[in-house]
């Protein structure tokens, strides 16, 4: 079912797994829009918590596509480091806000 062809658009065969991958990639790229808006609002460079949450969600979706949709170990490996850094930064952000030292 997840490998069934939904359609072909601009020469690209689209399956449900590809949609998961595309949406994940858009989320991963779109996190920079969130960061830019937060920076503009703050008047200084800043990275909001939502940036890390979007990073993890997008990375999980893209990694899922590479594991189950495409069975591509290179794609999985290229997503592990960014996901682990995003997870670390999210944890650090949560800890900082709990201790009251959040900037």
N, CA, C and O atoms as a DFTB+ gen file, in Angstrom:
412 C
 N C O
     1  1       0.810      -1.190       0.000
     2  2       0.000       0.000       0.000
     3  2       0.863       1.268       0.000
     4  3       0.566       2.205      -0.741
     5  1       1.914       1.317       0.806
     6  2       2.768       2.497       0.871
     7  2       3.657       2.627      -0.364
     8  3       4.218       3.692      -0.621
     9  1       3.781       1.552      -1.119
    10  2       4.594       1.604      -2.333
    11  2       3.732       1.767      -3.595
    12  3       4.257       1.842      -4.707
    13  1       2.414       1.822      -3.411
    14  2       1.527       2.000      -4.559
    15  2       1.753       3.382      -5.172
    16  3       1.981       4.363      -4.464
    17  1       1.685       3.435      -6.475
    18  2       1.887       4.704      -7.180
    19  2       0.620       5.543      -7.078
    20  3      -0.468       5.105      -7.452
    21  1       0.785       6.755      -6.566
    22  2      -0.320       7.715      -6.490
    23  2      -0.478       8.401      -7.845
    24  3      -1.591       8.617      -8.323
    25  1       0.642       8.731      -8.442
    26  2       0.625       9.401      -9.733
    27  2       2.036       9.777     -10.145
    28  3       2.996       9.562      -9.405
    29  1       2.142      10.332     -11.322
    30  2       3.418      10.814     -11.826
    31  2       3.263      12.299     -12.120
    32  3       2.398      12.704     -12.897
    33  1       4.108      13.101     -11.490
    34  2       4.042      14.547     -11.640
    35  2       5.401      15.066     -12.080
    36  3       6.404      14.873     -11.393
    37  1       5.423      15.722     -13.223
    38  2       6.666      16.261     -13.772
    39  2       7.735      15.177     -13.917
    40  3       8.923      15.435     -13.728
    41  1       7.297      13.962     -14.254
    42  2       8.222      12.857     -14.456
    43  2       8.642      12.145     -13.179
    44  3       9.451      11.219     -13.237
    45  1       8.115      12.552     -12.028
    46  2       8.452      11.931     -10.744
    47  2       7.309      11.014     -10.323
    48  3       6.167      11.452     -10.182
    49  1       7.628       9.746     -10.126
    50  2       6.642       8.784      -9.654
    51  2       6.448       9.013      -8.153
    52  3       7.408       8.973      -7.383
    53  1       5.207       9.250      -7.750
    54  2       4.902       9.569      -6.353
    55  2       4.181       8.395      -5.705
    56  3       3.170       7.902      -6.206
    57  1       4.738       7.959      -4.565
    58  2       4.144       6.918      -3.733
    59  2       3.886       7.530      -2.351
    60  3       4.399       8.610      -2.059
    61  1       3.107       6.867      -1.501
    62  2       2.932       7.392      -0.147
    63  2       4.268       7.573       0.590
    64  3       4.425       8.545       1.330
    65  1       5.222       6.667       0.406
    66  2       6.525       6.827       1.059
    67  2       7.251       8.051       0.537
    68  3       7.914       8.751       1.303
    69  1       7.136       8.318      -0.752
    70  2       7.770       9.529      -1.288
    71  2       7.123      10.771      -0.707
    72  3       7.810      11.759      -0.448
    73  1       5.815      10.742      -0.498
    74  2       5.152      11.888       0.142
    75  2       5.697      12.109       1.545
    76  3       5.931      13.248       1.950
    77  1       5.900      11.030       2.286
    78  2       6.503      11.141       3.620
    79  2       7.885      11.783       3.502
    80  3       8.217      12.692       4.263
    81  1       8.681      11.315       2.556
    82  2      10.017      11.872       2.350
    83  2       9.988      13.330       1.924
    84  3      10.759      14.145       2.432
    85  1       9.089      13.666       0.983
    86  2       8.981      15.052       0.515
    87  2       8.544      15.987       1.640
    88  3       9.124      17.059       1.819
    89  1       7.532      15.587       2.392
    90  2       7.045      16.427       3.492
    91  2       8.133      16.593       4.543
    92  3       8.332      17.690       5.066
    93  1       8.841      15.502       4.856
    94  2       9.950      15.594       5.807
    95  2      11.037      16.531       5.328
    96  3      11.567      17.324       6.106
    97  1      11.371      16.447       4.054
    98  2      12.399      17.334       3.488
    99  2      11.940      18.788       3.525
   100  3      12.733      19.681       3.822
   101  1      10.660      19.029       3.222
   102  2      10.123      20.390       3.296
   103  2      10.144      20.927       4.726
   104  3      10.447      22.098       4.956
   105  1       9.817      20.057       5.684
   106  2       9.871      20.481       7.089
   107  2      11.302      20.806       7.488
   108  3      11.565      21.824       8.128
   109  1      12.219      19.933       7.103
   110  2      13.619      20.133       7.468
   111  2      14.146      21.432       6.877
   112  3      14.897      22.152       7.535
   113  1      13.763      21.735       5.653
   114  2      14.185      22.996       5.030
   115  2      13.414      24.181       5.605
   116  3      13.976      25.260       5.794
   117  1      12.138      23.982       5.880
   118  2      11.289      25.054       6.385
   119  2      11.626      25.526       7.785
   120  3      11.210      26.611       8.191
   121  1      12.367      24.733       8.520
   122  2      12.758      25.145       9.869
   123  2      13.562      26.429       9.831
   124  3      13.570      27.193      10.796
   125  1      14.241      26.669       8.709
   126  2      15.033      27.903       8.580
   127  2      14.137      29.124       8.463
   128  3      14.530      30.217       8.870
   129  1      12.951      28.958       7.919
   130  2      11.991      30.064       7.885
   131  2      11.580      30.411       9.315
   132  3      11.496      31.585       9.677
   133  1      11.325      29.381      10.121
   134  2      10.977      29.591      11.533
   135  2      12.108      30.318      12.251
   136  3      11.865      31.240      13.030
   137  1      13.340      29.903      11.988
   138  2      14.498      30.535      12.623
   139  2      14.635      31.987      12.190
   140  3      14.898      32.858      13.019
   141  1      14.462      32.255      10.906
   142  2      14.583      33.626      10.395
   143  2      13.510      34.533      10.986
   144  3      13.790      35.682      11.328
   145  1      12.300      34.034      11.106
   146  2      11.224      34.827      11.707
   147  2      11.496      35.110      13.184
   148  3      11.237      36.213      13.666
   149  1      12.018      34.114      13.900
   150  2      12.347      34.311      15.320
   151  2      13.469      35.333      15.472
   152  3      13.445      36.156      16.387
   153  1      14.439      35.279      14.586
   154  2      15.549      36.235      14.626
   155  2      15.041      37.643      14.336
   156  3      15.433      38.604      14.998
   157  1      14.181      37.753      13.360
   158  2      13.631      39.077      13.031
   159  2      12.844      39.641      14.204
   160  3      12.964      40.823      14.527
   161  1      12.043      38.800      14.838
   162  2      11.223      39.228      15.974
   163  2      12.088      39.632      17.160
   164  3      11.792      40.612      17.844
   165  1      13.172      38.868      17.408
   166  2      14.049      39.142      18.547
   167  2      15.036      40.276      18.270
   168  3      15.565      40.887      19.198
   169  1      15.275      40.547      17.005
   170  2      16.240      41.579      16.653
   171  2      17.688      41.150      16.824
   172  3      18.597      41.979      16.817
   173  1      17.891      39.861      16.976
   174  2      19.231      39.276      17.103
   175  2      19.135      37.810      16.701
   176  3      18.049      37.232      16.738
   177  1      20.253      37.202      16.319
   178  2      20.193      35.785      15.941
   179  2      19.706      34.916      17.100
   180  3      20.225      34.996      18.214
   181  1      18.723      34.106      16.825
   182  2      18.173      33.213      17.843
   183  2      17.600      31.967      17.178
   184  3      17.204      31.999      16.013
   185  1      17.562      30.886      17.918
   186  2      16.977      29.643      17.412
   187  2      15.901      29.215      18.406
   188  3      16.216      28.848      19.538
   189  1      14.637      29.259      17.993
   190  2      13.557      28.877      18.902
   191  2      13.460      27.366      19.073
   192  3      13.961      26.607      18.243
   193  1      12.826      26.942      20.135
   194  2      12.660      25.507      20.391
   195  2      11.949      24.816      19.232
   196  3      12.256      23.669      18.905
   197  1      11.006      25.509      18.616
   198  2      10.281      24.899      17.501
   199  2      11.221      24.503      16.360
   200  3      10.930      23.561      15.624
   201  1      12.332      25.203      16.208
   202  2      13.326      24.845      15.193
   203  2      13.806      23.416      15.414
   204  3      13.911      22.638      14.465
   205  1      14.099      23.069      16.674
   206  2      14.618      21.724      16.969
   207  2      13.522      20.672      16.818
   208  3      13.782      19.557      16.367
   209  1      12.304      21.029      17.194
   210  2      11.190      20.089      17.062
   211  2      10.903      19.815      15.586
   212  3      10.697      18.667      15.192
   213  1      10.889      20.868      14.775
   214  2      10.682      20.697      13.335
   215  2      11.835      19.896      12.734
   216  3      11.617      19.046      11.870
   217  1      13.059      20.164      13.188
   218  2      14.225      19.418      12.699
   219  2      14.066      17.927      12.962
   220  3      14.284      17.106      12.071
   221  1      13.688      17.583      14.184
   222  2      13.529      16.171      14.543
   223  2      12.385      15.514      13.778
   224  3      12.512      14.380      13.317
   225  1      11.279      16.222      13.644
   226  2      10.128      15.664      12.925
   227  2      10.466      15.438      11.453
   228  3      10.199      14.368      10.906
   229  1      11.051      16.443      10.821
   230  2      11.439      16.309       9.417
   231  2      12.471      15.216       9.217
   232  3      12.380      14.428       8.276
   233  1      13.450      15.172      10.105
   234  2      14.487      14.145      10.000
   235  2      13.897      12.751      10.195
   236  3      14.286      11.812       9.501
   237  1      12.963      12.608      11.132
   238  2      12.322      11.307      11.354
   239  2      11.546      10.865      10.113
   240  3      11.559       9.690       9.747
   241  1      10.877      11.815       9.478
   242  2      10.111      11.473       8.278
   243  2      11.032      11.080       7.127
   244  3      10.780      10.094       6.434
   245  1      12.092      11.846       6.925
   246  2      13.036      11.528       5.840
   247  2      13.741      10.201       6.118
   248  3      13.920       9.388       5.210
   249  1      14.139       9.985       7.363
   250  2      14.790       8.729       7.725
   251  2      13.842       7.551       7.525
   252  3      14.257       6.496       7.044
   253  1      12.577       7.720       7.890
   254  2      11.579       6.666       7.666
   255  2      11.476       6.319       6.192
   256  3      11.414       5.151       5.810
   257  1      11.461       7.364       5.375
   258  2      11.429       7.129       3.924
   259  2      12.643       6.324       3.480
   260  3      12.509       5.375       2.708
   261  1      13.833       6.698       3.964
   262  2      15.040       5.986       3.551
   263  2      15.079       4.556       4.085
   264  3      15.641       3.676       3.433
   265  1      14.496       4.308       5.252
   266  2      14.491       2.950       5.809
   267  2      13.465       2.078       5.104
   268  3      13.813       1.034       4.552
   269  1      12.194       2.499       5.116
   270  2      11.120       1.632       4.636
   271  2      10.692       1.914       3.209
   272  3      10.229       1.010       2.514
   273  1      10.837       3.135       2.766
   274  2      10.376       3.474       1.424
   275  2      11.393       3.187       0.344
   276  3      11.040       2.797      -0.768
   277  1      12.658       3.382       0.675
   278  2      13.690       3.243      -0.349
   279  2      14.749       2.202       0.000
   280  3      15.459       1.724      -0.885
   281  1      14.863       1.846       1.278
   282  2      15.877       0.903       1.748
   283  2      17.266       1.382       1.336
   284  3      18.011       0.680       0.652
   285  1      17.596       2.614       1.780
   286  2      18.840       3.269       1.386
   287  2      19.649       3.620       2.631
   288  3      19.332       4.578       3.336
   289  1      20.689       2.844       2.894
   290  2      21.494       3.053       4.099
   291  2      22.251       4.372       4.072
   292  3      22.506       4.952       5.127
   293  1      22.615       4.856       2.897
   294  2      23.313       6.140       2.802
   295  2      22.393       7.255       3.279
   296  3      22.819       8.127       4.037
   297  1      21.151       7.238       2.850
   298  2      20.182       8.237       3.295
   299  2      19.952       8.187       4.789
   300  3      19.829       9.226       5.438
   301  1      19.894       6.982       5.342
   302  2      19.714       6.832       6.792
   303  2      20.905       7.447       7.518
   304  3      20.729       8.224       8.455
   305  1      22.103       7.103       7.091
   306  2      23.310       7.617       7.756
   307  2      23.428       9.131       7.654
   308  3      23.878       9.776       8.602
   309  1      23.036       9.709       6.529
   310  2      23.152      11.159       6.389
   311  2      22.147      11.908       7.258
   312  3      22.288      13.112       7.470
   313  1      21.140      11.211       7.759
   314  2      20.160      11.852       8.631
   315  2      20.418      11.613      10.113
   316  3      19.845      12.304      10.955
   317  1      21.265      10.655      10.442
   318  2      21.495      10.343      11.853
   319  2      22.226      11.454      12.606
   320  3      21.833      11.798      13.720
   321  1      23.274      12.015      12.023
   322  2      24.018      13.060      12.721
   323  2      23.172      14.317      12.926
   324  3      23.107      14.814      14.050
   325  1      22.519      14.855      11.888
   326  2      21.683      16.040      12.133
   327  2      20.574      15.776      13.152
   328  3      20.260      16.645      13.965
   329  1      19.984      14.586      13.114
   330  2      18.921      14.267      14.072
   331  2      19.468      14.191      15.492
   332  3      18.820      14.651      16.432
   333  1      20.652      13.615      15.653
   334  2      21.223      13.512      17.001
   335  2      21.609      14.893      17.535
   336  3      21.451      15.157      18.727
   337  1      22.110      15.772      16.675
   338  2      22.447      17.138      17.095
   339  2      21.172      17.898      17.454
   340  3      21.147      18.619      18.452
   341  1      20.123      17.749      16.663
   342  2      18.852      18.409      16.961
   343  2      18.286      17.911      18.283
   344  3      17.780      18.705      19.077
   345  1      18.364      16.603      18.530
   346  2      17.875      16.042      19.793
   347  2      18.669      16.603      20.975
   348  3      18.089      17.000      21.986
   349  1      19.972      16.633      20.845
   350  2      20.836      17.174      21.899
   351  2      20.478      18.635      22.189
   352  3      20.327      19.026      23.347
   353  1      20.346      19.429      21.140
   354  2      20.031      20.840      21.326
   355  2      18.638      21.045      21.919
   356  3      18.445      21.964      22.715
   357  1      17.676      20.224      21.554
   358  2      16.346      20.310      22.138
   359  2      16.403      20.009      23.629
   360  3      15.801      20.721      24.434
   361  1      17.125      18.958      23.996
   362  2      17.274      18.613      25.415
   363  2      17.952      19.756      26.170
   364  3      17.516      20.123      27.262
   365  1      19.009      20.316      25.596
   366  2      19.711      21.428      26.241
   367  2      18.805      22.657      26.382
   368  3      18.858      23.348      27.399
   369  1      17.992      22.927      25.389
   370  2      17.061      24.051      25.438
   371  2      16.028      23.852      26.543
   372  3      15.714      24.790      27.276
   373  1      15.503      22.643      26.666
   374  2      14.529      22.337      27.717
   375  2      15.172      22.483      29.089
   376  3      14.587      23.088      29.988
   377  1      16.375      21.931      29.256
   378  2      17.081      22.052      30.537
   379  2      17.349      23.514      30.890
   380  3      17.176      23.923      32.039
   381  1      17.770      24.298      29.898
   382  2      18.077      25.712      30.151
   383  2      16.826      26.474      30.573
   384  3      16.887      27.333      31.452
   385  1      15.702      26.165      29.953
   386  2      14.468      26.891      30.318
   387  2      13.973      26.477      31.692
   388  3      13.385      27.293      32.401
   389  1      14.195      25.237      32.085
   390  2      13.806      24.775      33.428
   391  2      14.661      25.402      34.520
   392  3      14.181      25.673      35.621
   393  1      15.940      25.632      34.202
   394  2      16.828      26.204      35.209
   395  2      16.749      27.735      35.232
   396  3      17.377      28.382      36.070
   397  1      15.982      28.298      34.316
   398  2      15.821      29.748      34.289
   399  2      16.943      30.479      33.578
   400  3      16.981      31.710      33.594
   401  1      17.853      29.754      32.958
   402  2      18.987      30.404      32.270
   403  2      18.774      30.493      30.767
   404  3      19.725      30.705      30.015
   405  1      17.540      30.333      30.330
   406  2      17.236      30.397      28.896
   407  2      17.350      31.831      28.415
   408  3      16.750      32.739      28.990
   409  1      18.124      32.029      27.358
   410  2      18.351      33.392      26.853
   411  2      17.194      33.891      26.041
   412  3      17.228      35.017      25.546
